[in-house]
């Protein structure tokens, strides 16, 4: 419902009577909603606004804050809470729990929830009817990630063998409704851009052990992926975990599985490479002081090796999962709960107080952000980072790709491959029909045939007389039935007509990287849209065609335009999309031309904010 950006037709404040009517409708639809809950979501002294959309959807929110409820049909019978509302009152809706946080990637990609992706409780499937509103949660995280409607009753689901679609998702974290909030935020550190895992703050040592046992192994994840792929083939009737909007490529699924495994390593919920569960207590018994010292060592190692000034500001959750945890020694479990700080925010604030780093606390998001690093601090200068050969090489490769991106020249060559129409011409002069030819080379082929067969008209050297082979190559299948085939053609028309009968290809080269693709080169698309209110966002897609790294580009644009940027997968398509806050359509196009060598003819610009 909120996958694509749709501009609201109007927005107005609710009157007192409409406020009471809305609260009655919410209380009737959600039995778990008590009066204190409703007052928490819709405070009595705060203005409530209603936004009307072209598809008849109504969105109710707090003025200058977050959307809290939406009405799917505009009649009051299809009211649902948003994820912002569920983060305040998690038990407002009953919820299905996913088999693991890794499955949330598909939900956040816009897919509906299938029964094989649901973790069935020991007491059995809960009772529900078709058409009921339910939420979706991740194990170990109390904050729901999506809202939808059941497609069948629990009785029907059991008869179907717990196969098929369980929940038709209408709203999820990071969709356009979530982005419409004045201050987009997440409820805890388990929420990432494209996936949600357990909340690290709630993971005690005993819980972490349980989660290790309950979490799917790599083999189970492969089985899940196979189920997901098997549904697209429908050969053996095996259902997929989730039903995406369109069929995904198996390579994408395998890549997602690898990313899932990496993320699970960071959260300490995987088995070791040999498949044997490592017993940390048997190997290393760390005291509170040891854990504190290890935390400081890992932080300094990360600040020296992976945390760059250009990446700042950086959320504390990203610093922890992507930089600090990978720096821990092999075989050691690094748990902030076992330290004297107990919480990530307290630890970072203590390092800020010592002057090593500077952090800012966002009280609305309840998260600490790393804003700067004091690289002249005594602790930093006196620390000697460990040099790991593999990590150094990987980091060096990444840095070279980052630093050398601007210096790699872009070269685009349009080529053509012979088809069945023109193969006889190539065969007649002994040319290879399996090669790719430039436009000029292809023209030389056809003119070589004309010269060999002496088809130039003697009375007029600019006219070529068509024999049966050349006529079929140029016009067979292109002339309407009943029409006469031409007997002559002007020389200036032969080259383009011949090329049009061949299969277009293109070769894109950037530095040492080169790729050959079938079809014409698709242009980069830059679209500026207006979100709720007067917000503008600029979307950029099609970067893969020009061998441009979306992550690197997003980081550049964030610094260049002093705005937030995000990278997300295109729903139902292959490729990534870079979203930039603000209307920077002209500056973005200029940046692509100057820094990446993309010609203007390959950039398609559309400004939807202009009426």
N, C-alpha and C positions, 0 to 999 in steps of 0.2 A: 504493500500500500504506500510505503514511503521510500521505495528504492530510488525513484527518480525525483529530482527537485521540481516542485510545483509551487508557484507563487500564490500566496493567499489573495483572494479577491478583496477581502475587507477584514478589518479588525476593530472590535468595539468592546467597551466594558459591559459587564453583566449588571443588570438592575438587581435590586434587592429581591424581587419576586423570582427572577430567573436563577439567582443564586440558591434560593430555597428549593426550587424545582430541580436543579442539578444535584443538590445534596440528597434529595429524596430518591432520585433516580439511581444514584450511586449506592445508597443504602439498600434499595430494593434489589439491585443487580448483584451486589457483593455481600453475602451474609456475614463474612468475617469483618466487615467494616463497621467499627464501633464509632460512636460520636467523637471520642478523642482522636481516633484515626482520621476521620473526615476533617476535623478542625486542624489537625497537623498538616494535612495535604492542602486544604483550602482554608487558611487562617481567616477568622471573621473580620479582622481589620485590614486585610490586604485586598487590593483590587484584583478582580478576576477578569481576564479578557477571553474573548472567543474569536477565533480566526476562521473564516469561511473560505474553503477551497473549491476550485471548479468541479471536483469530483464529488461534491456534496459532503465532504468530510468536514467535521467541526473539531477544532482543537481548543481545549480549555487550558489556560495557564495562568500563572501568577504574573502580574504586570512587572516587566523588567527582570523576570527570572526564568523559570523553566516551565515547559508544558507539563501538565499533570494528568490530563485525561483527553481522549479523543473519541469521537462518535463516528463510526464507520459509515453509517447511512444517513446521518443528520436528523434522525427522527427520535433519538433518545433510547432506542432499543439495542444499539450495538456499541455501548460505551465500554471503553477499555482504559486501564491505567497505563501510563507511560513507564519506562524503566526508571525515570526520575522519581515517580510516585512509589514504585515498588522498592526503590532503594531506601525510602523513608519508612515504608510499611511493607516489609518483605512477605508477610503472610496474608496480604490482601487477597491474593489468588492462590489456589493450589498450583503446585509446580511439578513438572517432570524433571528428573535429574539425569543429566547425560552420563554416558559410560565413562567419560573422561573429559578433561579440559580441551584435549586436542580436537574433539568432535565439534567444539564451538566454532572452529574456523569455517565450517560449512554453513552454520546458522548465520554467522556474521557476514557471510558471502551472499545472503539472500535466499538460502535454501529452506524448504519446509522440513519439519522434523519427522523422521521415519521411526517406526517402533524398534527396529534393531539398534538404533542409536540411544535408546532409553535404558537406564539402569533400573531393572525391576526389583523392588524391595523383597526381602525374605518372606514377608507376609503375603506377597502376591501383588498383582496389579490393582491399584485403587479403583474404586467404582466411579464412573463418570458417564455422562450422556453425550450424544453428538451435539455440537454447537455450543459447548460450554467454553468460557474463557479460561485458559491455563497459561502459566508462565513456564519459563525454561531456566534451570539453574545448572551450575557446574559443581561437581563434588568439592566440598571444602570451601565453597564461597557462598555466603548467604544472599548475595545480591543477584537477583534475576538478570538475565541477559536478553530475554525476548518475551514477546506476548503473542498469543495466537488463539485459534479456535479449534477444538477437537473435531475431527472429521467423521468419527464413528464412536459408538458407545463402547464401554469396556467389554460388554458381552460379545459384541460383534468383533472386537479386536481379538478376543480369545478364540472365537470360532475361526478367525482368519489365520490363526497360528502366530499372532503378534507380528504380522507382516503388513506392509503398506504404510500409508501416510497417517501419522498420529495427530500432528498439529499443523494447521495451516498458519504460518507465521505472517502477521500483519505489521509488526513493529519490532525492531531489534536495536541493540546498542550500536551506535555509529551510523545509523541510517539518517535520512534527511530530517526526520522529526527530532532525533537526538541532537543534530547539528543546529536546529532552529533555536535552541536555548541561547539566551544572552551570554551565559557563562557555561559552556560545555564542561563537564567534569566527570570523573569516575569515582566510584564509592570506595575503592581500595586498590592496593598495589597489585592485585591479581589481574587487573584489566589492562590489556595491551591493545595495540592498534587493530590487530586482526585475529586475536585469540584471547580467551579468558581462562586463567588457571585458578587454583585455590588461593585464598588470601593468605599471604605469608605471615601476617600478624596473628592469625588464628591457628597457625600450625605449631603446636607444641611438640616436644620431642616424641611423646607417645602417639600423637596424631600423625606426625611425620612417618613413624614406623608403620602405622595402619595404612596410611596412604600409599606407602611403598608396596604393601601387600595387595592392596585393592587396585592399584594402577595397572593398566594393561601393559604387558611386556611388548618387546619389539615384535615378537612372533604374533602376538594377538593383534597388534596394530596392522601387521601385514594381512592377517585374516580379515580385519575390518576393511582394509583397502580393497581386498579381493572381493568382498561382498559388495562394496560400493561399485566396483567395476563390473561385477557380474550382473548387476541390475540393468546396466546399459545394453549388455548383450542379450539378456533374457534367455540364454541358452539352457541354463540349468534351473532357472526359477529362483535363484538365490536373491533375496532382496537386498537393496543397498541401505546403508545407514541413513543417508539423507538423500532427498530428491532435489538436486539443483535445478535452477531455472532452465538450464540447457546441459547437454552431455559434456562432461569434462574429459580432457585427454588423460590417458593413464599416466603419462609422464608428470602431469601436474599433481596427480594423486601420490605418486611415488615421492615427488619433491616435498609435498606436504608432510608425508610420513617421516622423511628425514628431518624436516624442520621440527616436527612434533617431538621426535626423539631427542634432539638437541635441547629443546626447551625443557623437557622432562629431566634431563641431566642437571640443568641449572636449578631445578626445584628439588633435586635429590630424591627422585622417585623412579630411578631405573636400576636395573641389575647391572653388574659389571660385565665386561666384554666376554668373559668366559661363561656367563650365564649362572655364576655362583653368587649368591647374595653376600655382600661384604659386611662383615660385622665390625663396625667402627669401634665399638667399645673394646673388642678384643685387641685391636691394633693400636689405638691411640686413646688414652684416657686424658682428656683435656680439662684442666681446672678453669674457673672463671677468668683468672688472670691470663692463662694461656690463650683463651678464646679472644680476650681483649687485644692481646699482643698480635694474634693472628689476623684479627680484623684490621689493625693498623698497618700490618705488613702488606696485606692484600690491597688495601686502599692505595698505599704508596706505590706498589707495583703497577696498579691500574693507572694511576696518575702519570707515571713515567712512560708507560707503554701504549695504552689504548685510548685514554681520555685526552682529547685534543681541545685546544681553546676554541677552535672553529665549531665544535659540537655543542658548546655551551650557549644558553642554559640547558641543563639536562635534568629530567625528573629523577628523583631519588630511586624509584623503582627500576628505572633503566640502568642507572649507575650500579645498582646492586646486582641485577640479573645478568647484564651484558658485560660488565667490566670487573666488578669485585669478585664474584663467584668464580669466573674462569681463572682467576689468579691464585686460587687456593691450591695447596699441595695435593698431589695425587693420593687418593685414599682417605682424605680428610673431609668430613662433613662440617661445613661452616654454617652455624645456626645462630642468628642474632639473639634468639631467646636464651641461649646458654651464656651470653655475655652479661656484664654488669649493667649494660644499657637497656636490655630487654626489647627495645624498639629501634627500628632503623632511623626514625626521625631524631631520637635523642642522641644516637651515636653521631649522626652527621652534624647536629647542633653543637656537640662537644668539640668536634674537629674544627668547626667554625669559630668557636670561642678561643681555641688555641691559635687561630690565625692561619692555619694551613689552607683552609678553603673558606668560601663565602656561600652561605645558603639563604634561601628565602622560603618562608612557610606560607603556603596558600591555605588560609583557614577555610575557604569555601570548598576546595578540593581535598583538604586534610592531607596534604602531601608536601614534603620538603623538596625544593629544587636546588640543584647545584648551579650556582651562578658564575663562580670564578675560582681559579686555583692560584694560590700564592707560590709560585715556583722559586721564589727567593727565600722561602721559609727554611729554617735550619733542618727540620725533619726531612724536608724534600731534598735539599742539597746534599745531606749526609747519607741518604739512602742510596744503595747501589742495587739497581734492579737486576733480577736474574735474567740471563739471556737464554731463552729456549730457541733452539735452532728452527724447529718447525714453525713455531709461532712467529719468529722473527721473519722467516721467509714469507709467510702468509701476510704479515703486516706490511712487509716491504712491497709485496705484489699489490696489495690494496692501495698503499700510498702512491706507488708509481702510477697505478690506474687513475688515482684521484688527481695527482699533480700533473700528469701528462695528458689528461683528457683534452685540455684546451689546445695542445700543440699537435694533436693528431688531425691530419687533414681528412676531410670527407670527400670521397669520390663516388659518384653514382654513374653507372654505365647501363644503358638500356640495350638489351640483347634480344635475339629472336631465334627460336628453334623451328626447324622445318616440320611441317605437318603433312598429312596424307595428301593434301591438295597440291603442295609444291614439291613433294618428294620426287616425282618423275623429272622435274627440271634439274634437281641436284644430281640425280642418278645419270642423267644424259651427259653431263659434263664431268662426271666422276667425283663430285663433291660429297663429303661425309654428311649424312642426314642426321647423325647423332650429336653433332656439335652445335654450339651457340654462335650466332653470327651477329655482328653489328649491322646497323642499317646500311652503311656503305658497302660492307662485304656482301650482304644479301642482294643489293642492287647489282653488284658486279656479277653475281651468279646468274641472274636473269638476263643481263645484257650479254654475258658470255654465251648463254644458250641462243640468244637472238643472232649473235654473230656466227655461231657455229652452223645454225640452220639457215642463215642468210634470209632473215625475215624482214629486213628493212626494205620498204617500198622504193623501187628504183626511181619513180617519177617524183617522189617527195621523201627525202631522207629523214624527215621528222616523224614519219608515220611507220608503224610496225604492223605488218600483216600477221594475224594470229593463225597459227596452225592449231590442230586439234589438241595437242598436248599443252601448249601455252594458254589456249582459250579455257581449257578445263581448270588449269592451275589458277587462273585469275578470276573466273566467273562461275564455275560449276557450283551449284547450290546457292549462289547469290542472286541469280536472275529469277524473277517471278515466273511461275509456271505459265506457259503459253506465250511468253515473250521471246523475241529473237535474240540469239547470242550475237554480240558484236564480232565483226570480221577484222577490224582495224583498231588501233589504239595509238594515241600520241605518246612519244617517247617520255615526255615530262610526267605522264600519269602512271607509267609502268612501275617505277620504283616503289612508290607509296602503295599502289594497289597490291603489288607482290608482297610487301612487308605486312600489310594488313591480313594476308592469308596465312601468316606464320604465328606461332605461339609466342606471346610477349614474355620476356623474363627481365630481371634486373639484378645487377651486382652492386652491392654497397660495400665499400671499403673504408675503414677508419684505422689509420695506422697499420698495424700488422693483422688486424681482424678483418675478415672478409666473409660475406655470405651471399649466396645466390638464391633467389626466390622466383617462383613462377608468378606471372601476372605483372601488371603495371605497378609501379611504386605508389603506395598509398600515402597521401600527404599527412603531415602533422596537423592535428586539429586543436585549435585554441578556442575555447568557448567561455564567455563571461556571462554569468547568470546572477539574478538578484534573488537572494534568499528572503526569509521573513524580515519585515521591516525594510531598512535601507542597506542591508548588508549585500556586498558583492563578493563573489568567488570566481576565480578563473581556473578552468580545467584544461589540462594538457594531456593528450593521448596520442598514441602512435609512435612513441619513442623507440620501440624495438626495431622498427623499419630502418632507423638511422643509426643503430648501434649506440644509443645514448643510455647511460645508466640512470634510471629514474631516481634512485636514492641519492646519488651524487648531485644530480641536477636539483633535487628538492632542497638539499643542504645549501647549495649555492644561492638559490632563490630566497631562502629564508634569511640569509645574511644580506643579500643584495637589496631586497625590498623591505627588510625589517618587519617581516610578518610570519605568521605560522604557515607551515606547509605540511601536507600529509601525502603518503603514497598508498594507494589501495588497488586491489585487483578489480578489473572491469567485470561486472556481473554478466555471466553468460558468454564472455568473450575471453580470448587469450590476450594477455598484455596488462600493463599497469597504467594507472592514471595518477598524475600529479595534480593535487588541488592546492591552490594558492589563495589565501585570504586577500580580498581586495580586487579591484578592477585594474589589472596590470597587463592588459592584453597587448598593447602596443610595445611596452617595454620588454615583455616576455618574448615577443616575436623578434625584436631587435637583438636580444641576448642570444637567441638561437642562431641568428644569422652571423653575428660577430664572433661568438665563442665556439660554436659548433659547426660552422660552415654550411648550414642548411640554406639552400637557395629559397628565395621568397616564393617561387612558383610551387614549392613543396610545402608551403604553410597555408593552411586553410583557417581563416579567422571568422568567427561569428560572435557578434555582440548582441545577446538577447536582452540586455538591459535597456536598449534603445527602442522606443516604440515607433 
